[in-house]
Amino acid sequence: MWAVLGVTLTYLAVALVASLTGGSGEFLLYLAVMAVLVVVVALVHLRIGLRIASLGGLSLWGLVHMAGGLMPVPESWPVRGDSHVLYNLWLVPGLLKFDQAVHAYGFGLLTWVCWQGLQRAFDRLGVTARPTLGLLTLCVAAGTGFGAANEVVEFDATRVLAETNVGGYVNTGWDLVSNLVGCLVAAVLIYALHDRSAPASSPE
């Protein structure tokens, strides 16, 4: 856990320096949001004990998000828009952007985190949670809800900053679609990888 925190704080410090020297007001806002999220994740972890793999995954998500907005790509590489940064890079020209892949990964990961939270809540009642359609639907709804909250933050950025790399309505739509795809894939994996050999239990 401490290693994950150390890596996270290190790349946030590097991103802060890059934002200040590059004059990126947009990423100064995102860094403030990231700092709040680091505290929130730490509190959630202390409360329910997230798996180390999910903590590492969340840290990686933050890293690729920072790199996506700050790391330039060669002018010859295909991008959507005028800004040649990693976030605008077409991984599959005309079909899949780096940004969309990051959205699917990140909010799929949050769906798994939500499932861990549900498991811990059931554990406290003496019940072993099973990945039923109802519970997985709640996790997918939570993951997509967090994704929608992210779009609210991006919208706020367009209101307070003169220039951003957020994109327009179509970009927001594709972000939401990517979020949903990631959440659904996570739900399928949770169901497929669940240990069905564990004995069922019920409240006393």
Contacts in CASP RR format, 6 or more apart in sequence:
PFRMAT RR
TARGET T0000
AUTHOR 0000-0000-0000
METHOD contacts of the structure
MODEL  1
MWAVLGVTLTYLAVALVASLTGGSGEFLLYLAVMAVLVVVVALVHLRIGL
RIASLGGLSLWGLVHMAGGLMPVPESWPVRGDSHVLYNLWLVPGLLKFDQ
AVHAYGFGLLTWVCWQGLQRAFDRLGVTARPTLGLLTLCVAAGTGFGAAN
EVVEFDATRVLAETNVGGYVNTGWDLVSNLVGCLVAAVLIYALHDRSAPA
SSPE
1 45 0 8 1.000
1 52 0 8 1.000
1 55 0 8 1.000
4 52 0 8 1.000
4 55 0 8 1.000
4 56 0 8 1.000
4 59 0 8 1.000
5 38 0 8 1.000
5 42 0 8 1.000
7 59 0 8 1.000
7 63 0 8 1.000
8 38 0 8 1.000
8 59 0 8 1.000
8 62 0 8 1.000
8 63 0 8 1.000
9 38 0 8 1.000
11 62 0 8 1.000
11 63 0 8 1.000
11 66 0 8 1.000
12 31 0 8 1.000
12 34 0 8 1.000
12 35 0 8 1.000
12 38 0 8 1.000
12 66 0 8 1.000
14 66 0 8 1.000
15 27 0 8 1.000
15 31 0 8 1.000
15 66 0 8 1.000
15 70 0 8 1.000
16 28 0 8 1.000
16 31 0 8 1.000
18 24 0 8 1.000
18 27 0 8 1.000
18 70 0 8 1.000
19 25 0 8 1.000
19 27 0 8 1.000
19 28 0 8 1.000
19 31 0 8 1.000
19 70 0 8 1.000
20 28 0 8 1.000
24 69 0 8 1.000
24 70 0 8 1.000
25 161 0 8 1.000
26 157 0 8 1.000
26 161 0 8 1.000
26 163 0 8 1.000
26 164 0 8 1.000
26 165 0 8 1.000
26 166 0 8 1.000
27 66 0 8 1.000
27 69 0 8 1.000
27 70 0 8 1.000
29 157 0 8 1.000
29 160 0 8 1.000
29 161 0 8 1.000
30 65 0 8 1.000
30 66 0 8 1.000
30 153 0 8 1.000
30 157 0 8 1.000
33 153 0 8 1.000
34 62 0 8 1.000
34 65 0 8 1.000
34 66 0 8 1.000
41 50 0 8 1.000
41 55 0 8 1.000
41 58 0 8 1.000
44 50 0 8 1.000
44 113 0 8 1.000
45 55 0 8 1.000
48 116 0 8 1.000
48 117 0 8 1.000
48 120 0 8 1.000
49 116 0 8 1.000
49 120 0 8 1.000
50 113 0 8 1.000
50 116 0 8 1.000
51 116 0 8 1.000
54 109 0 8 1.000
54 112 0 8 1.000
54 113 0 8 1.000
54 116 0 8 1.000
57 109 0 8 1.000
58 109 0 8 1.000
58 113 0 8 1.000
61 102 0 8 1.000
61 105 0 8 1.000
61 106 0 8 1.000
61 109 0 8 1.000
64 102 0 8 1.000
64 105 0 8 1.000
65 102 0 8 1.000
67 86 0 8 1.000
68 85 0 8 1.000
68 86 0 8 1.000
68 87 0 8 1.000
68 98 0 8 1.000
68 99 0 8 1.000
68 102 0 8 1.000
69 85 0 8 1.000
69 86 0 8 1.000
69 87 0 8 1.000
69 165 0 8 1.000
70 85 0 8 1.000
71 85 0 8 1.000
71 86 0 8 1.000
72 84 0 8 1.000
72 85 0 8 1.000
72 86 0 8 1.000
73 79 0 8 1.000
73 84 0 8 1.000
73 85 0 8 1.000
73 86 0 8 1.000
73 88 0 8 1.000
73 89 0 8 1.000
74 84 0 8 1.000
75 84 0 8 1.000
77 84 0 8 1.000
77 89 0 8 1.000
78 89 0 8 1.000
78 90 0 8 1.000
78 93 0 8 1.000
79 85 0 8 1.000
79 88 0 8 1.000
79 89 0 8 1.000
79 90 0 8 1.000
80 88 0 8 1.000
80 90 0 8 1.000
80 94 0 8 1.000
80 97 0 8 1.000
81 88 0 8 1.000
83 165 0 8 1.000
85 165 0 8 1.000
86 98 0 8 1.000
87 97 0 8 1.000
87 98 0 8 1.000
87 99 0 8 1.000
87 102 0 8 1.000
87 165 0 8 1.000
88 97 0 8 1.000
88 98 0 8 1.000
88 99 0 8 1.000
88 165 0 8 1.000
89 97 0 8 1.000
89 98 0 8 1.000
90 96 0 8 1.000
90 97 0 8 1.000
90 98 0 8 1.000
91 97 0 8 1.000
91 98 0 8 1.000
91 101 0 8 1.000
97 174 0 8 1.000
99 171 0 8 1.000
99 175 0 8 1.000
99 178 0 8 1.000
100 174 0 8 1.000
100 175 0 8 1.000
100 177 0 8 1.000
100 178 0 8 1.000
101 178 0 8 1.000
103 147 0 8 1.000
103 175 0 8 1.000
103 178 0 8 1.000
103 179 0 8 1.000
103 182 0 8 1.000
104 178 0 8 1.000
104 179 0 8 1.000
104 181 0 8 1.000
104 182 0 8 1.000
104 185 0 8 1.000
105 182 0 8 1.000
106 182 0 8 1.000
107 143 0 8 1.000
107 144 0 8 1.000
107 146 0 8 1.000
107 147 0 8 1.000
107 150 0 8 1.000
107 178 0 8 1.000
107 179 0 8 1.000
107 182 0 8 1.000
107 183 0 8 1.000
108 143 0 8 1.000
108 179 0 8 1.000
108 182 0 8 1.000
108 183 0 8 1.000
108 185 0 8 1.000
108 186 0 8 1.000
109 186 0 8 1.000
110 142 0 8 1.000
110 143 0 8 1.000
110 146 0 8 1.000
110 147 0 8 1.000
110 183 0 8 1.000
111 139 0 8 1.000
111 140 0 8 1.000
111 142 0 8 1.000
111 143 0 8 1.000
111 182 0 8 1.000
111 183 0 8 1.000
111 186 0 8 1.000
111 187 0 8 1.000
111 190 0 8 1.000
112 139 0 8 1.000
112 186 0 8 1.000
112 189 0 8 1.000
112 190 0 8 1.000
114 138 0 8 1.000
114 139 0 8 1.000
114 142 0 8 1.000
114 143 0 8 1.000
115 131 0 8 1.000
115 135 0 8 1.000
115 136 0 8 1.000
115 139 0 8 1.000
115 186 0 8 1.000
115 190 0 8 1.000
118 129 0 8 1.000
118 135 0 8 1.000
118 138 0 8 1.000
118 139 0 8 1.000
119 129 0 8 1.000
121 129 0 8 1.000
122 128 0 8 1.000
122 129 0 8 1.000
123 129 0 8 1.000
125 203 0 8 1.000
126 201 0 8 1.000
126 202 0 8 1.000
126 203 0 8 1.000
126 204 0 8 1.000
127 201 0 8 1.000
127 202 0 8 1.000
127 203 0 8 1.000
128 198 0 8 1.000
128 199 0 8 1.000
128 200 0 8 1.000
128 201 0 8 1.000
129 135 0 8 1.000
130 194 0 8 1.000
130 200 0 8 1.000
131 187 0 8 1.000
131 190 0 8 1.000
131 191 0 8 1.000
131 194 0 8 1.000
136 187 0 8 1.000
136 190 0 8 1.000
136 191 0 8 1.000
137 187 0 8 1.000
139 183 0 8 1.000
139 186 0 8 1.000
139 187 0 8 1.000
139 190 0 8 1.000
140 180 0 8 1.000
140 183 0 8 1.000
140 184 0 8 1.000
140 186 0 8 1.000
140 187 0 8 1.000
143 179 0 8 1.000
143 183 0 8 1.000
144 176 0 8 1.000
144 179 0 8 1.000
144 180 0 8 1.000
144 183 0 8 1.000
147 175 0 8 1.000
147 176 0 8 1.000
147 179 0 8 1.000
148 176 0 8 1.000
148 179 0 8 1.000
150 175 0 8 1.000
150 179 0 8 1.000
151 172 0 8 1.000
151 175 0 8 1.000
151 176 0 8 1.000
154 164 0 8 1.000
154 166 0 8 1.000
154 172 0 8 1.000
155 166 0 8 1.000
155 172 0 8 1.000
157 164 0 8 1.000
157 166 0 8 1.000
158 164 0 8 1.000
158 166 0 8 1.000
166 172 0 8 1.000
END
